[in-house]
Amino acid sequence: MVKTGLVGLGKMGISHCAILNAHPVVDLVGVCDSSKFILAALEKHGKMNCFTDYKQMIRQSDLDCIFVAAPTRFHADMVCYSLEKGLHVFVEKPFCLNSNEGKKMIDLALIHNKVNQVGYHNRFIGTFNEAKRIIARGVIGDIYHVLGEAFGPVVLKEKGSTWRSHKSEGGGCLYDYASHVINLIQFIVGTPNQVAGTVLKNIYSQDVDDAVYATLFYNNGLSGQLSVNWSDESYRKMSTQITVMGKKGKVVVDATECKIYLRQENKIEGLEKGWNIRYITDLTKSVDFYLRGEEYSAQIDHFIDCVLKGKTENVSSFESAFETDRVVEMLVADAYSRK
């Protein structure tokens, strides 16, 4: 059994807690949060030990690995301490709020030879993996443009102070939602080298952005656009879509469908001329425990499997998340260069 600890019992932390608690080879030894109300409920109904100090949990629990789901501003201290204590680390996104912190975490994971992963769960969705495979095989030919979009009804009115409303907490549309889109673009076609025309737009929030619009550029001539708005009530929930255009066709992919348009049929892939659709139901591997979507369990299964095998390179490593944060920093710098 992999002895595991969890820090942070917000929305994602509770999700991780449920999945870890049901995992066949995980022993969730301890959980940590600042809310005594939440801890009291877990102490009453759960079997894990509860802490308000993550360092105390690590010292007393003989852990193999730790999941960090605390606000982003705490990531560097928590992750670095955990790595120095010999633990494998899974940390939620965004990875960090500045590149110096990210580089330190990457270096420590390398020095201590520990499994490291960041919670970009879209990398474990079958449709996005199919899009990546189709594009890598050259099915749509040389690609020349990518469009990453995400829209949804997260912030629809001016409201009280939460972590989402503070830059220092990792709040805002760019860090909280656009980072997912940037990471997916990176996963499917690579990381842009430059950005331009960045708009960080306040709609209802005061201190953070509610929408992000930008143009992306690659050294190989590929261009891209980013369009993310978490104040769009025309959507029932946050929805993400990636469109990749190539000389032989294009791919339009979201969490439910991978749509492929071809100028000519591709017999090797079994694709007809015109539109072809591959559905998530045909592209998803089953998981032992379903909560919100197979991808949330799949990412944890992958991390635990890497821990058991001592495999330090994985699908969503610190280094890959650091590249996403580097693009975020470029977008911020570009937006503020015109103010």
C-alpha angles and dihedrals in degrees: 000000000000108000107222139186129197128207119196126031103203123118096303094035092056089048091051090046092056094047095045092047090056096042112119096223100032127094106196096209101173145005129199133200139146092234111092089189092062092042091051090056092049092047089053098046105022137064100221124100115253128220140177092201117061093199090056090049091053094046094049104036108060092225130188095197143358137216115215114201098155122122113294095251088068096048099091096052094042096044095045093048091048093049092048088053090055100257130143109235137217111182130183123243139293087059096207143340097234134028095238090063091047094051091051092052092047092050093049093049089051094046093050093038093230132159109253130187139167123213101249092141096179088077087070096054113108097223094055091047090051091051090051091050095047092049094045090053090056094243093144093036126230108355120226108172140026129193122197118192138174127172134171150132102269101126114024102153142023106276145169127291118290132150088268089065098054127076091205090060094051092260128149135076094276097056098032104040112002088057088066091054093045090049091051092049088050091048094050105036107003140261121309118237098208140020133201142178093028116180120191101189127198112210106157102348123084106200101029140042124264095191136029127201125174147144120239128207133196130199090237093060097261113138131197147183131217121205119171129159124171092183097068109117093184086085123072092214139356108296127189127200133177122197120192120188123204139172092258098041142302143266124224112188138175135158094286107033141030106204118193124192117194131186088210133019120267109212094184091061094034092241125148129218108273125016124000125178129204116188131218090238089065095043102047126096116216120253131205094239125031120205123156090331139345091257093071092058092037093059091050092045088053093050094048091047089053090050091051092048096039089237107160097182115073146156097276108024129172088256094055091048089048088058089054091051090049090058090047089054090050090052092050092047091048093049094049094044088078097048 
